[in-house]
Amino acid sequence: MPTVIIYSFILLLGAVVGSFLNVCVFRIPKNESIIFPASHCQACRHPIAWRDNIPVVSFLLLKGQCRHCNAPISGQYIWVELSCVVLFFLFYGVFGLTVRGAVYLILSLALLTESLIDWKHQIIPDGITLSGIVIGLAVSGLFPELHGESVWFRGLLSGSLGVLFGGGILYAVGTVSEWIMKKETMGGGDVKLLAMIGAVLGWKGVLGTLFISSFLGSVAGIILRWRQGQERIPFGPYLAVGAFLYLFFGQQMIDAYIGLFKLS
């Protein structure tokens, strides 16, 4: 198949998926259906015609405004669509058309959706995480090579350990922190989110994700509290970034960390 056709398909698919993720981000926190009703303006409730619902293109042609009432359209629409296009190209470029690439891409898309919802509403919907855990375990058994295994039950075992370790370690940290600080410090959504990550990446992925996200979250927390006085900071986005970085640089980070101890 000609390269131009492949890239055109990836571009189109990434933009369409991004458009769907926007629907999820706006509707799931409101407990609305992500299928019905059809897309409509949040201000005037007028249905959006197909020509005004083309990912990226329509936003630019309409200059970020509703055709009927001129209400501003959130810039989130276009950058989420562009982000998905970048993710599709990135995973295709690194992993090609492989099961590993497809699974990691789907995990990243789920994490992107959860992160946006958590950042805006400070909730992590169970509908995505619990479904992700089940799907992650099923994929681990069907494709054990994701965990470096060749037998289905070993892949399933690795995914199961990732779920138990991911959920267990954050639950333990949250329980101890709550006992010490006398207030909730770790939401149940974060626990389930790391369990979902563990279902796909195994217990090593949990460790790597937690290490990276804790560092990023601590730095960001200090900055946000200093500049904005913000005390409650959603941890989900940092878990998502940690998992994403682990996918591409996990082994290098682990080797570098171990190297520090060897040098000392």
Secondary structure, DSSP 8 states (H G I E B T S, - for coil): --HHHHHHHHHHHHHHHHHHHHHHHHHGGGT--SSSS--B-TTT--B--GGG-STTHHHHHTTTB-TTT--B--THHHHHHHHHHHHHHHHHHHH-SSHHHHHHHHHHHHHHHHHHHHHHHS---HHHHHHHHHHHHHHHHH-GGGGT-SSHHHHHHHHHHHHHHHHHHHHHHHHHHHHHHSS--S-HHHHHHHHHHHHHHHHHHHHHHHHHHHHHHHHHHHHHHHHH------SHHHHHHHHHHHHHHHHHHHHHHHHHHHH-
